[in-house]
Amino acid sequence: MKYIPRVLEKQIKKFLKAFCVTGLTGPRQSGKSTMLKQLLKDEYTYVSFDDYRIFDFFYADPQKFMSIYNNKIIFDEVQKAPEIFNYIKLAVDQDRQNYGKFIITGSSQFSFLKCITESLAGRIGLLSLLPFQFSEIPSSQQEASIYKGSYPELVCRNYEYSNEWYSAYLETYLDKDVKLIYNIGDLKDFRRFISLLAAKTSNILNMARFSNDLGVSVPTIKRWLSILEASYIIFFLSPYFNNHGKRIIKSPKVYFYDTGLVAYLTSIQTKELYEKGPLAGPLFENYIISELMKKNLHNKLNHNFYYLRTSNGREIDLIEENHGIKNWIEIKTTSTFKSSMVKPIEEFISKNEQGYLLYQGEDFPYTKDLKILNYQNFLKK
């Protein structure tokens, strides 16, 4: 398959000049190994702990292992050999001016960050690679990516056998990450939970309802959510409180990083099922917000994201904050603009801030601080 360059490549190059160790996390199949091999094929040696021979070699003789793999090395899936973090620390401390000495990757934030905190604090720069963002997907497939997903292999194969791919992806995730790393117990209930969560994407999180539906405790639901978040399946949008006090709903909203997975879990297999089904609005909202999350992470923008909903029903889908300056964003699946759609933004927006209505119609002139834009034109910027 032809390699599609990634936006994150620029940050990788920058971090290799700034840190002795660069850490790269992201979900399975997001393209971490492919990107690093392509970007650094003539500079770095690739070593994967998915290879049992590498795994056995390290644990049989770690000193000899590190004497061989000691500079310009990519260690892939390091969470499978957590003891290597101490050896990386020793190698870095003996050669602190050698920037770009190691790159380490993992598909689980939880175990990855735990090892970093214990061994590599102050020695590592962290980056995340998510599935393709809008600008990385060929234009002919951008619209379909809303309900077919944005994992590189799916896009490069023009979504051929996508249902089979997602089925295998979930089984691999459950067996290799959840079962082995997290020791979760009943995988059937956990799988049901993922499906129920997909049906409630873009909604305010109600853990008590999930607890009742599945017959498990709220602490168990909390643990499952943390596992899904740590393995880059879901993310949360916190409510925005500033200057609005107790009128604000305080629970987070839940989203998936890949809307194709949501579509698979809720049996949305065609454009017609997407557009005419009950999840059209939530799926489109999830898609836009996940795209902005990808852009934020891949460009290392460090923007903050919130939603706002008041007790009397006023709601803003997304607030993007950059050093105190806010973009107020409403998201609609419609292709027809009505002025009532922007009333919530007009109520909350302040001077020197920008508002956007993103929908599937044409760009429409409105006011200087409130733009009506086709979502694709917005994502292209």
Secondary structure, DSSP 8 states (H G I E B T S, - for coil): ------TTHHHHHHHHHH-SEEEEE--TTSSHHHHHHHHSTTT-EEEETTSHHHHHHHHH-HHHHHHHS-SSEEEESGGGSTTHHHHHHHHHHTSTT-TT-EEEEES-HHHHHHHHHHHTTTTEEEEE--S--GGGS-HHHHTTHHHH---HHHHHTTTTTHHHHHHHHHHHIIIIIIIIII--S-HHHHHHHHHHHHHTTTSB--HHHHHHHHT--HHHHHHHHHHHHHTTSEEEEEE--TTTGGGB--S-EEEES-HHHHHHHTT--SHHHHHHSTTHHHHHHHHHHHHHHHHHHHTT---EEEEEEBTTS-EEEEEEEETTEEEEEEE---SS--GGGGHHHHHH--TT-EEEEEESS--EEEETTEEEEEHHHHHH-
